[in-house]
């Protein structure tokens, strides 16, 4: 008992020292944390694919890691770079477009619009109300939004160098994680087992499942939907179809779907007096909506036994809380938290049943 105060002091100092070491280590790694996080998510999502590729390459891990890194470069970095290049290349057009708001003239509603069943007369009436707005009034409403768009573009162009550096660091970390994946996973499992026993290992497994579910059900479905939408936009003759497809990809990541881009394109074709292609694009839009409703949930259920009621709110909430990386963090945290709470509540029920059964025996 006499040694108890000294043991408490020793334990407190040890905890403080370990906490300080962890804090300083995280501070040193802070510039690389985002790239390391993205690389970890990418490697976890594609680990089974890398193992399959390694097997086909006669167990040559280095070559498999190099090919997987090149695939990441082709699928993610190249499209983003092309999108940024397209924005930079069309800056002059965007500036001239914003300056032309004062010359906008709303054309007369087409004759066929009023003949549409149920909604035709109402739509034609609203069209005429819009056409009656003067160009100065229309300019005053649209110009602030155009200024916001231009300022956003300038900021993105200014961040181009840091974005490319971030991509490069992510590639380097992803290659390292592919090569040393088993050793890193073993260390993480040992730490989880040391902290929380078997429950910690189960939580890690569930977190990996959530990450794979998001990668397949959200990211891959967004890529497929963007490609599908690009085909329709390009076939209908919509200008800058690649940029619009990139916008659809980003919107689908945040669970808004393709409608905010495709529906205005349909209206623009009707406005321009091309009802044939407008109707084709409208049908294509409905197909894209159906594809969005089917492919995402299907891939999520195929990749992990995680409820959609966890994945979808987790994606949106994580995006709001942590930015774009939150689309992975949000579902992962919710999945682990729900599982741990359910397990804790279930264990409590079992303990209560056990106590009740013992009381019955004693009685």
C-alpha positions as a LaTeX table, in Angstrom:
\begin{tabular}{lrrr}
\hline
Residue & $x$ (\AA) & $y$ (\AA) & $z$ (\AA) \\
\hline
Unk1 & 0.00 & 0.00 & 0.00 \\
Unk2 & 2.94 & 2.35 & 0.67 \\
Unk3 & 3.98 & 2.11 & $-2.95$ \\
Unk4 & 0.53 & 3.06 & $-4.26$ \\
Unk5 & 1.22 & 6.84 & $-4.57$ \\
Unk6 & 4.49 & 6.21 & $-6.42$ \\
Unk7 & 2.74 & 3.72 & $-8.75$ \\
Unk8 & 0.05 & 6.29 & $-9.55$ \\
Unk9 & 2.70 & 8.93 & $-10.32$ \\
Unk10 & 4.66 & 6.49 & $-12.49$ \\
Unk11 & 1.53 & 5.45 & $-14.40$ \\
Unk12 & 0.43 & 9.06 & $-14.88$ \\
Unk13 & 3.85 & 10.10 & $-16.19$ \\
Unk14 & 3.93 & 7.11 & $-18.54$ \\
Unk15 & 0.48 & 7.99 & $-19.94$ \\
Unk16 & 1.48 & 11.64 & $-20.38$ \\
Unk17 & 4.70 & 10.64 & $-22.13$ \\
Unk18 & 2.91 & 8.27 & $-24.49$ \\
Unk19 & 0.27 & 10.93 & $-25.22$ \\
Unk20 & 2.96 & 13.51 & $-25.94$ \\
Unk21 & 4.79 & 11.12 & $-28.28$ \\
Unk22 & 1.56 & 10.38 & $-30.16$ \\
Unk23 & 0.71 & 14.09 & $-30.41$ \\
Unk24 & 4.17 & 15.05 & $-31.70$ \\
Unk25 & 4.13 & 12.15 & $-34.18$ \\
Unk26 & 0.76 & 13.26 & $-35.56$ \\
Unk27 & 2.05 & 16.84 & $-35.78$ \\
Unk28 & 5.05 & 15.67 & $-37.81$ \\
Unk29 & 2.83 & 13.59 & $-40.09$ \\
Unk30 & 0.14 & 16.28 & $-40.45$ \\
Unk31 & 1.24 & 17.40 & $-43.97$ \\
Unk32 & 0.90 & 13.80 & $-45.17$ \\
Unk33 & $-2.18$ & 12.66 & $-43.24$ \\
Unk34 & $-4.74$ & 13.42 & $-45.96$ \\
Unk35 & $-2.69$ & 11.69 & $-48.66$ \\
Unk36 & $-2.08$ & 8.70 & $-46.36$ \\
Unk37 & $-5.80$ & 8.49 & $-45.57$ \\
Unk38 & $-6.78$ & 8.53 & $-49.24$ \\
Unk39 & $-4.09$ & 5.95 & $-50.05$ \\
Unk40 & $-5.35$ & 3.69 & $-47.25$ \\
Unk41 & $-8.93$ & 3.91 & $-48.51$ \\
Unk42 & $-7.82$ & 3.13 & $-52.07$ \\
Unk43 & $-5.70$ & 0.15 & $-51.04$ \\
Unk44 & $-8.41$ & $-1.29$ & $-48.76$ \\
Unk45 & $-11.00$ & $-0.94$ & $-51.53$ \\
Unk46 & $-8.85$ & $-2.62$ & $-54.17$ \\
Unk47 & $-6.84$ & $-5.10$ & $-52.09$ \\
Unk48 & $-8.62$ & $-8.20$ & $-53.40$ \\
Unk49 & $-8.07$ & $-6.98$ & $-56.96$ \\
Unk50 & $-4.36$ & $-6.51$ & $-56.24$ \\
Unk51 & $-4.06$ & $-10.04$ & $-54.81$ \\
Unk52 & $-5.76$ & $-11.46$ & $-57.89$ \\
Unk53 & $-3.39$ & $-9.51$ & $-60.14$ \\
Unk54 & $-0.39$ & $-10.65$ & $-58.08$ \\
Unk55 & $-1.45$ & $-14.28$ & $-58.53$ \\
Unk56 & $-1.65$ & $-13.84$ & $-62.30$ \\
Unk57 & 1.82 & $-12.23$ & $-62.29$ \\
Unk58 & 3.38 & $-15.28$ & $-60.55$ \\
Unk59 & 3.44 & $-13.68$ & $-57.06$ \\
Unk60 & 5.46 & $-10.63$ & $-58.12$ \\
Unk61 & 4.18 & $-8.10$ & $-55.61$ \\
Unk62 & 6.26 & $-5.17$ & $-56.87$ \\
Unk63 & 4.96 & $-5.48$ & $-60.41$ \\
Unk64 & 1.37 & $-5.90$ & $-59.18$ \\
Unk65 & 1.71 & $-2.79$ & $-56.99$ \\
Unk66 & 3.11 & $-0.80$ & $-59.92$ \\
Unk67 & 0.22 & $-1.86$ & $-62.17$ \\
Unk68 & $-2.37$ & $-1.02$ & $-59.50$ \\
Unk69 & $-0.81$ & 2.40 & $-58.97$ \\
Unk70 & $-0.90$ & 2.98 & $-62.72$ \\
Unk71 & $-4.56$ & 1.94 & $-62.79$ \\
Unk72 & $-5.31$ & 4.48 & $-60.04$ \\
Unk73 & $-3.48$ & 7.11 & $-62.08$ \\
Unk74 & $-5.55$ & 6.24 & $-65.15$ \\
Unk75 & $-8.96$ & 6.02 & $-63.44$ \\
Unk76 & $-8.78$ & 8.94 & $-60.99$ \\
Unk77 & $-5.87$ & 11.30 & $-61.59$ \\
Unk78 & $-6.12$ & 11.51 & $-65.38$ \\
Unk79 & $-9.86$ & 12.38 & $-65.54$ \\
Unk80 & $-9.47$ & 15.03 & $-62.82$ \\
Unk81 & $-6.45$ & 16.50 & $-64.61$ \\
Unk82 & $-8.38$ & 16.58 & $-67.89$ \\
Unk83 & $-11.31$ & 18.28 & $-66.18$ \\
Unk84 & $-9.04$ & 20.94 & $-64.66$ \\
Unk85 & $-7.34$ & 21.43 & $-68.03$ \\
Unk86 & $-10.72$ & 21.82 & $-69.71$ \\
Unk87 & $-11.75$ & 24.47 & $-67.15$ \\
Unk88 & $-8.50$ & 26.37 & $-67.61$ \\
Unk89 & $-8.76$ & 26.14 & $-71.40$ \\
Unk90 & $-12.28$ & 27.59 & $-71.35$ \\
Unk91 & $-11.74$ & 30.42 & $-68.89$ \\
Unk92 & $-12.02$ & 33.04 & $-71.67$ \\
Unk93 & $-15.29$ & 31.54 & $-72.85$ \\
Unk94 & $-16.65$ & 31.49 & $-69.30$ \\
Unk95 & $-15.70$ & 35.15 & $-68.77$ \\
Unk96 & $-17.31$ & 36.19 & $-72.07$ \\
Unk97 & $-20.38$ & 34.14 & $-71.20$ \\
Unk98 & $-20.84$ & 36.00 & $-67.92$ \\
Unk99 & $-20.42$ & 39.35 & $-69.70$ \\
Unk100 & $-23.14$ & 38.45 & $-72.20$ \\
Unk101 & $-25.91$ & 38.34 & $-69.60$ \\
Unk102 & $-26.95$ & 41.85 & $-70.55$ \\
Unk103 & $-27.73$ & 40.68 & $-74.10$ \\
Unk104 & $-29.86$ & 37.70 & $-73.11$ \\
Unk105 & $-33.21$ & 37.57 & $-74.88$ \\
Unk106 & $-35.79$ & 34.97 & $-73.97$ \\
Unk107 & $-37.38$ & 33.57 & $-77.13$ \\
Unk108 & $-41.11$ & 33.07 & $-77.58$ \\
Unk109 & $-42.53$ & 29.82 & $-76.24$ \\
Unk110 & $-42.75$ & 27.14 & $-78.96$ \\
Unk111 & $-46.23$ & 26.30 & $-80.22$ \\
Unk112 & $-46.01$ & 22.63 & $-79.25$ \\
Unk113 & $-45.41$ & 23.47 & $-75.57$ \\
Unk114 & $-48.99$ & 24.62 & $-74.97$ \\
Unk115 & $-50.30$ & 21.42 & $-76.53$ \\
Unk116 & $-48.70$ & 19.19 & $-73.90$ \\
Unk117 & $-51.35$ & 17.40 & $-71.81$ \\
Unk118 & $-52.02$ & 18.54 & $-68.23$ \\
Unk119 & $-49.02$ & 20.88 & $-67.86$ \\
Unk120 & $-48.69$ & 22.49 & $-71.29$ \\
Unk121 & $-50.74$ & 25.67 & $-70.67$ \\
Unk122 & $-49.13$ & 26.29 & $-67.29$ \\
Unk123 & $-45.61$ & 25.84 & $-68.68$ \\
Unk124 & $-46.35$ & 28.14 & $-71.61$ \\
Unk125 & $-47.68$ & 30.78 & $-69.21$ \\
Unk126 & $-44.56$ & 30.59 & $-67.05$ \\
Unk127 & $-42.40$ & 30.79 & $-70.18$ \\
Unk128 & $-44.13$ & 33.98 & $-71.26$ \\
Unk129 & $-43.67$ & 35.48 & $-67.79$ \\
Unk130 & $-39.95$ & 34.75 & $-68.05$ \\
Unk131 & $-39.82$ & 36.22 & $-71.56$ \\
Unk132 & $-41.40$ & 39.44 & $-70.26$ \\
Unk133 & $-38.48$ & 40.07 & $-67.87$ \\
Unk134 & $-36.18$ & 42.79 & $-69.20$ \\
Unk135 & $-32.54$ & 42.00 & $-69.96$ \\
Unk136 & $-31.35$ & 44.43 & $-67.26$ \\
Unk137 & $-33.45$ & 42.72 & $-64.59$ \\
Unk138 & $-32.29$ & 39.29 & $-65.74$ \\
Unk139 & $-28.69$ & 40.50 & $-65.66$ \\
Unk140 & $-29.09$ & 41.80 & $-62.09$ \\
Unk141 & $-30.34$ & 38.38 & $-60.98$ \\
Unk142 & $-27.70$ & 36.28 & $-62.77$ \\
Unk143 & $-24.56$ & 38.41 & $-62.48$ \\
Unk144 & $-23.93$ & 37.76 & $-58.73$ \\
Unk145 & $-24.06$ & 34.02 & $-59.35$ \\
Unk146 & $-21.68$ & 34.38 & $-62.30$ \\
Unk147 & $-19.25$ & 36.32 & $-60.10$ \\
Unk148 & $-19.37$ & 33.56 & $-57.50$ \\
Unk149 & $-18.62$ & 30.99 & $-60.21$ \\
Unk150 & $-15.65$ & 32.98 & $-61.50$ \\
Unk151 & $-14.18$ & 33.41 & $-58.01$ \\
Unk152 & $-14.51$ & 29.68 & $-57.42$ \\
Unk153 & $-12.71$ & 28.92 & $-60.69$ \\
Unk154 & $-9.87$ & 31.29 & $-59.80$ \\
Unk155 & $-9.44$ & 29.57 & $-56.43$ \\
Unk156 & $-9.38$ & 26.13 & $-58.03$ \\
Unk157 & $-6.79$ & 27.17 & $-60.60$ \\
Unk158 & $-4.70$ & 28.68 & $-57.81$ \\
Unk159 & $-4.84$ & 25.37 & $-55.93$ \\
Unk160 & $-3.79$ & 23.35 & $-58.97$ \\
Unk161 & $-0.18$ & 22.93 & $-57.82$ \\
Unk162 & $-1.13$ & 21.70 & $-54.34$ \\
Unk163 & $-3.75$ & 19.37 & $-55.84$ \\
Unk164 & $-1.20$ & 17.73 & $-58.15$ \\
Unk165 & 1.26 & 17.40 & $-55.24$ \\
Unk166 & $-1.47$ & 15.77 & $-53.15$ \\
Unk167 & $-2.17$ & 13.29 & $-55.96$ \\
Unk168 & 1.54 & 12.48 & $-56.22$ \\
Unk169 & 1.85 & 11.83 & $-52.47$ \\
Unk170 & $-1.27$ & 9.65 & $-52.58$ \\
Unk171 & 0.26 & 7.57 & $-55.37$ \\
Unk172 & 3.49 & 7.11 & $-53.43$ \\
Unk173 & 1.72 & 6.04 & $-50.23$ \\
Unk174 & $-0.64$ & 3.75 & $-52.13$ \\
Unk175 & 2.32 & 1.97 & $-53.78$ \\
Unk176 & 4.00 & 1.55 & $-50.37$ \\
Unk177 & 0.79 & 0.20 & $-48.81$ \\
Unk178 & 0.35 & $-2.29$ & $-51.65$ \\
Unk179 & 3.89 & $-3.61$ & $-51.13$ \\
Unk180 & 3.73 & $-3.79$ & $-47.31$ \\
Unk181 & 0.00 & $-4.42$ & $-46.94$ \\
Unk182 & 0.15 & $-7.58$ & $-44.83$ \\
Unk183 & 2.69 & $-6.17$ & $-42.38$ \\
Unk184 & 0.69 & $-2.94$ & $-41.92$ \\
Unk185 & $-2.58$ & $-4.87$ & $-41.51$ \\
Unk186 & $-0.96$ & $-7.18$ & $-38.96$ \\
Unk187 & 0.30 & $-4.24$ & $-36.91$ \\
Unk188 & $-3.10$ & $-2.55$ & $-36.96$ \\
Unk189 & $-4.85$ & $-5.78$ & $-35.94$ \\
Unk190 & $-2.38$ & $-6.29$ & $-33.09$ \\
Unk191 & $-3.05$ & $-2.76$ & $-31.84$ \\
Unk192 & $-6.83$ & $-3.24$ & $-32.08$ \\
Unk193 & $-6.59$ & $-6.58$ & $-30.27$ \\
Unk194 & $-4.44$ & $-5.00$ & $-27.56$ \\
Unk195 & $-6.94$ & $-2.18$ & $-27.04$ \\
Unk196 & $-10.30$ & $-3.96$ & $-27.35$ \\
Unk197 & $-9.66$ & $-7.66$ & $-27.79$ \\
Unk198 & $-11.71$ & $-9.55$ & $-30.35$ \\
Unk199 & $-14.24$ & $-6.70$ & $-30.48$ \\
Unk200 & $-11.50$ & $-4.40$ & $-31.80$ \\
Unk201 & $-10.62$ & $-6.83$ & $-34.59$ \\
Unk202 & $-14.28$ & $-7.18$ & $-35.53$ \\
Unk203 & $-14.58$ & $-3.38$ & $-35.69$ \\
Unk204 & $-11.58$ & $-3.20$ & $-38.04$ \\
Unk205 & $-13.14$ & $-5.83$ & $-40.30$ \\
Unk206 & $-16.42$ & $-3.91$ & $-40.36$ \\
Unk207 & $-14.64$ & $-0.64$ & $-41.12$ \\
Unk208 & $-12.91$ & $-2.27$ & $-44.09$ \\
Unk209 & $-16.28$ & $-3.57$ & $-45.30$ \\
Unk210 & $-17.79$ & $-0.08$ & $-45.09$ \\
Unk211 & $-14.89$ & 1.40 & $-47.06$ \\
Unk212 & $-15.27$ & $-1.23$ & $-49.80$ \\
Unk213 & $-19.02$ & $-0.65$ & $-49.87$ \\
Unk214 & $-18.55$ & 3.07 & $-50.42$ \\
Unk215 & $-15.85$ & 2.50 & $-53.03$ \\
Unk216 & $-18.07$ & 0.18 & $-55.05$ \\
Unk217 & $-21.53$ & 1.51 & $-54.28$ \\
Unk218 & $-20.76$ & 5.23 & $-54.42$ \\
Unk219 & $-17.52$ & 5.87 & $-56.33$ \\
Unk220 & $-17.80$ & 3.15 & $-58.98$ \\
Unk221 & $-21.50$ & 3.81 & $-59.52$ \\
Unk222 & $-20.73$ & 7.53 & $-59.89$ \\
Unk223 & $-18.13$ & 6.76 & $-62.57$ \\
Unk224 & $-20.57$ & 4.50 & $-64.44$ \\
Unk225 & $-23.35$ & 7.07 & $-64.20$ \\
Unk226 & $-21.08$ & 9.89 & $-65.37$ \\
Unk227 & $-19.96$ & 7.84 & $-68.39$ \\
Unk228 & $-23.57$ & 6.91 & $-69.19$ \\
Unk229 & $-24.66$ & 10.55 & $-68.94$ \\
Unk230 & $-21.74$ & 11.72 & $-71.10$ \\
Unk231 & $-22.88$ & 9.42 & $-73.91$ \\
Unk232 & $-26.35$ & 10.96 & $-73.86$ \\
Unk233 & $-25.07$ & 14.54 & $-73.61$ \\
Unk234 & $-22.57$ & 14.08 & $-76.43$ \\
Unk235 & $-25.11$ & 12.35 & $-78.68$ \\
Unk236 & $-27.61$ & 15.19 & $-78.12$ \\
Unk237 & $-24.99$ & 17.76 & $-79.09$ \\
Unk238 & $-24.73$ & 19.43 & $-75.67$ \\
Unk239 & $-21.54$ & 21.54 & $-75.55$ \\
Unk240 & $-18.86$ & 20.75 & $-72.94$ \\
Unk241 & $-20.28$ & 17.29 & $-72.32$ \\
Unk242 & $-17.06$ & 16.18 & $-70.57$ \\
Unk243 & $-17.30$ & 18.99 & $-68.01$ \\
Unk244 & $-20.96$ & 18.22 & $-67.40$ \\
Unk245 & $-20.12$ & 14.53 & $-66.91$ \\
Unk246 & $-17.52$ & 15.50 & $-64.30$ \\
Unk247 & $-20.18$ & 17.58 & $-62.55$ \\
Unk248 & $-22.52$ & 14.57 & $-62.56$ \\
Unk249 & $-19.76$ & 12.44 & $-61.03$ \\
Unk250 & $-19.26$ & 14.96 & $-58.20$ \\
Unk251 & $-23.00$ & 15.38 & $-57.64$ \\
Unk252 & $-23.54$ & 11.64 & $-57.44$ \\
Unk253 & $-20.77$ & 11.36 & $-54.86$ \\
Unk254 & $-22.86$ & 13.60 & $-52.59$ \\
Unk255 & $-26.03$ & 11.62 & $-53.44$ \\
Unk256 & $-27.68$ & 14.36 & $-55.53$ \\
Unk257 & $-27.79$ & 12.28 & $-58.70$ \\
Unk258 & $-27.63$ & 13.37 & $-62.36$ \\
Unk259 & $-30.89$ & 15.37 & $-62.46$ \\
Unk260 & $-29.36$ & 18.83 & $-61.62$ \\
Unk261 & $-27.25$ & 18.58 & $-64.79$ \\
Unk262 & $-29.31$ & 16.51 & $-67.22$ \\
Unk263 & $-32.67$ & 18.21 & $-66.69$ \\
Unk264 & $-31.38$ & 21.74 & $-67.48$ \\
Unk265 & $-29.74$ & 20.27 & $-70.59$ \\
Unk266 & $-33.15$ & 18.90 & $-71.65$ \\
Unk267 & $-34.78$ & 22.29 & $-71.07$ \\
Unk268 & $-31.98$ & 23.99 & $-73.02$ \\
Unk269 & $-32.62$ & 21.77 & $-76.04$ \\
Unk270 & $-36.35$ & 22.51 & $-75.88$ \\
Unk271 & $-35.51$ & 26.22 & $-75.50$ \\
Unk272 & $-33.25$ & 26.09 & $-78.53$ \\
Unk273 & $-36.03$ & 24.56 & $-80.63$ \\
Unk274 & $-34.75$ & 21.00 & $-80.92$ \\
Unk275 & $-37.61$ & 18.92 & $-79.43$ \\
Unk276 & $-36.45$ & 15.67 & $-81.05$ \\
Unk277 & $-33.08$ & 15.49 & $-79.32$ \\
Unk278 & $-34.60$ & 17.05 & $-76.20$ \\
Unk279 & $-37.05$ & 14.15 & $-75.94$ \\
Unk280 & $-34.26$ & 11.64 & $-76.55$ \\
Unk281 & $-32.19$ & 13.23 & $-73.78$ \\
Unk282 & $-35.24$ & 13.27 & $-71.50$ \\
Unk283 & $-35.64$ & 9.51 & $-71.97$ \\
Unk284 & $-31.89$ & 9.12 & $-71.39$ \\
Unk285 & $-32.26$ & 11.13 & $-68.17$ \\
Unk286 & $-34.99$ & 8.79 & $-66.92$ \\
Unk287 & $-32.76$ & 5.82 & $-67.71$ \\
Unk288 & $-29.89$ & 7.47 & $-65.82$ \\
Unk289 & $-32.14$ & 8.00 & $-62.80$ \\
Unk290 & $-33.20$ & 4.34 & $-62.89$ \\
Unk291 & $-29.54$ & 3.26 & $-63.25$ \\
Unk292 & $-28.61$ & 5.41 & $-60.27$ \\
Unk293 & $-31.34$ & 3.80 & $-58.15$ \\
Unk294 & $-30.27$ & 0.26 & $-59.06$ \\
Unk295 & $-26.51$ & 0.05 & $-59.48$ \\
Unk296 & $-25.46$ & 1.80 & $-56.25$ \\
Unk297 & $-27.52$ & $-0.30$ & $-53.81$ \\
Unk298 & $-26.67$ & $-3.47$ & $-55.75$ \\
Unk299 & $-22.91$ & $-2.86$ & $-55.49$ \\
Unk300 & $-23.17$ & $-1.91$ & $-51.81$ \\
Unk301 & $-25.00$ & $-5.11$ & $-50.88$ \\
Unk302 & $-22.63$ & $-7.17$ & $-53.00$ \\
Unk303 & $-19.49$ & $-5.75$ & $-51.38$ \\
Unk304 & $-20.51$ & $-5.69$ & $-47.71$ \\
Unk305 & $-23.23$ & $-6.68$ & $-45.28$ \\
Unk306 & $-23.85$ & $-3.05$ & $-44.33$ \\
Unk307 & $-27.28$ & $-1.41$ & $-44.37$ \\
Unk308 & $-28.04$ & 1.33 & $-46.89$ \\
Unk309 & $-29.49$ & 3.32 & $-43.99$ \\
Unk310 & $-25.91$ & 3.54 & $-42.66$ \\
Unk311 & $-24.04$ & 4.03 & $-45.94$ \\
Unk312 & $-26.09$ & 6.81 & $-47.53$ \\
Unk313 & $-26.47$ & 9.09 & $-44.47$ \\
Unk314 & $-22.83$ & 8.38 & $-43.65$ \\
Unk315 & $-21.72$ & 9.57 & $-47.09$ \\
Unk316 & $-23.67$ & 12.83 & $-46.90$ \\
Unk317 & $-22.92$ & 13.54 & $-43.24$ \\
Unk318 & $-19.25$ & 12.67 & $-43.65$ \\
Unk319 & $-18.99$ & 14.97 & $-46.65$ \\
Unk320 & $-20.45$ & 17.88 & $-44.65$ \\
Unk321 & $-18.28$ & 17.19 & $-41.61$ \\
Unk322 & $-14.91$ & 16.26 & $-43.17$ \\
Unk323 & $-15.02$ & 17.31 & $-46.82$ \\
Unk324 & $-14.63$ & 14.97 & $-49.76$ \\
Unk325 & $-12.66$ & 12.40 & $-47.71$ \\
Unk326 & $-15.71$ & 12.18 & $-45.45$ \\
Unk327 & $-17.57$ & 10.05 & $-48.00$ \\
Unk328 & $-15.42$ & 7.19 & $-46.67$ \\
Unk329 & $-15.03$ & 8.29 & $-43.05$ \\
Unk330 & $-18.75$ & 8.87 & $-42.43$ \\
Unk331 & $-20.07$ & 5.38 & $-43.35$ \\
Unk332 & $-17.07$ & 3.73 & $-41.67$ \\
Unk333 & $-17.68$ & 5.51 & $-38.36$ \\
Unk334 & $-21.45$ & 4.91 & $-38.44$ \\
Unk335 & $-21.04$ & 1.22 & $-39.29$ \\
Unk336 & $-18.55$ & 0.61 & $-36.48$ \\
Unk337 & $-20.53$ & 2.67 & $-33.96$ \\
Unk338 & $-23.84$ & 0.94 & $-34.75$ \\
Unk339 & $-22.23$ & $-2.50$ & $-34.51$ \\
Unk340 & $-20.51$ & $-1.73$ & $-31.19$ \\
Unk341 & $-23.71$ & $-0.27$ & $-29.69$ \\
Unk342 & $-25.75$ & $-3.25$ & $-30.88$ \\
Unk343 & $-23.20$ & $-5.68$ & $-29.44$ \\
Unk344 & $-23.12$ & $-3.78$ & $-26.14$ \\
Unk345 & $-26.93$ & $-3.77$ & $-25.89$ \\
Unk346 & $-27.09$ & $-7.47$ & $-26.78$ \\
Unk347 & $-24.49$ & $-8.35$ & $-24.15$ \\
Unk348 & $-26.54$ & $-6.39$ & $-21.59$ \\
Unk349 & $-29.64$ & $-8.42$ & $-22.48$ \\
Unk350 & $-27.69$ & $-11.67$ & $-22.15$ \\
Unk351 & $-26.37$ & $-10.65$ & $-18.72$ \\
Unk352 & $-29.89$ & $-9.72$ & $-17.56$ \\
Unk353 & $-31.23$ & $-13.07$ & $-18.77$ \\
Unk354 & $-28.39$ & $-14.87$ & $-17.01$ \\
Unk355 & $-29.06$ & $-13.07$ & $-13.72$ \\
Unk356 & $-32.79$ & $-13.82$ & $-14.00$ \\
Unk357 & $-32.16$ & $-17.50$ & $-14.65$ \\
Unk358 & $-29.80$ & $-17.74$ & $-11.65$ \\
Unk359 & $-32.45$ & $-16.07$ & $-9.45$ \\
Unk360 & $-35.04$ & $-18.57$ & $-10.62$ \\
Unk361 & $-32.71$ & $-21.47$ & $-9.76$ \\
Unk362 & $-31.93$ & $-20.05$ & $-6.32$ \\
Unk363 & $-35.63$ & $-19.50$ & $-5.68$ \\
\hline
\end{tabular}
